[in-house]
Amino acid sequence: MLAHHIPANLLEIGIVLATVAQCLERARQCEWSASLTNDEGDRKFLLWKAQQWMKLAEEKERQAPVRSMA
C-alpha cells in the first residue's frame, strides 16, 4: 500500500511548511493519483489525504491576516 511508503514525519513536515496554494496543489495531486490507481487501499488513502490537504488549506486561509485595500 502507498501509505507505507511515506514516513509520517515527512508528511508532518510538509504540512507545517505548506502555503494555501501548495496545500490545494497537493490535494489535486492526491485526487489525480487516486484516479489512476487500481489498488482500493491506495485510492482510499489518497482521497483521505486530499481531504486533509483541503482542510489544511481552509485553516490557513482563516488564519491568514486580512490585507486592507489601502
C-alpha positions as CSV (number, residue, x, y, z in Angstrom):
1,M,0.0,0.0,0.0
2,L,1.1,3.5,-0.7
3,A,0.6,4.7,2.9
4,H,3.5,2.6,4.0
5,H,5.9,4.2,1.6
6,I,5.6,7.8,3.1
7,P,7.2,8.3,6.5
8,A,4.7,10.1,8.8
9,N,7.3,12.7,9.9
10,L,7.8,13.7,6.3
11,L,4.0,14.3,5.9
12,E,4.0,16.4,9.0
13,I,7.0,18.5,7.8
14,G,5.2,19.1,4.5
15,I,2.0,20.1,6.3
16,V,3.8,22.6,8.6
17,L,5.7,24.4,5.7
18,A,3.0,24.4,3.0
19,T,1.2,27.5,1.8
20,V,-2.5,27.6,0.9
21,A,-1.7,27.2,-2.8
22,Q,0.7,24.3,-2.1
23,C,-2.0,22.6,0.0
24,L,-4.5,22.9,-2.8
25,E,-2.0,21.6,-5.3
26,R,-1.1,18.6,-3.1
27,A,-4.8,17.9,-2.7
28,R,-5.2,18.0,-6.5
29,Q,-2.2,15.7,-7.0
30,C,-3.7,13.2,-4.4
31,E,-7.0,13.2,-6.2
32,W,-5.3,12.7,-9.6
33,S,-3.2,9.8,-8.3
34,A,-6.3,8.2,-6.7
35,S,-7.9,8.2,-10.1
36,L,-5.0,6.3,-11.6
37,T,-4.6,3.5,-9.1
38,N,-6.2,0.1,-9.2
39,D,-5.5,-0.6,-5.5
40,E,-8.5,0.2,-3.4
41,G,-6.5,0.8,-0.3
42,D,-4.2,3.3,-2.0
43,R,-7.2,5.0,-3.6
44,K,-8.9,5.5,-0.2
45,F,-5.7,6.7,1.4
46,L,-5.1,9.2,-1.4
47,L,-8.6,10.5,-1.3
48,W,-8.4,10.8,2.5
49,K,-5.1,12.7,2.2
50,A,-6.6,15.0,-0.4
51,Q,-9.3,15.9,2.1
52,Q,-6.7,16.5,4.8
53,W,-4.8,18.9,2.4
54,M,-8.1,20.7,1.6
55,K,-8.9,21.1,5.3
56,L,-5.4,22.5,6.0
57,A,-5.8,25.0,3.1
58,E,-9.1,26.2,4.6
59,E,-7.4,26.5,8.1
60,K,-4.5,28.5,6.6
61,E,-7.0,30.8,4.8
62,R,-8.8,31.5,8.0
63,Q,-5.5,32.2,9.8
64,A,-4.1,34.5,7.1
65,P,-4.0,38.2,8.1
66,V,-6.6,40.3,6.4
67,R,-5.0,42.7,4.0
68,S,-6.5,46.1,3.6
69,M,-7.0,47.6,0.1
70,A,-5.4,50.9,1.2
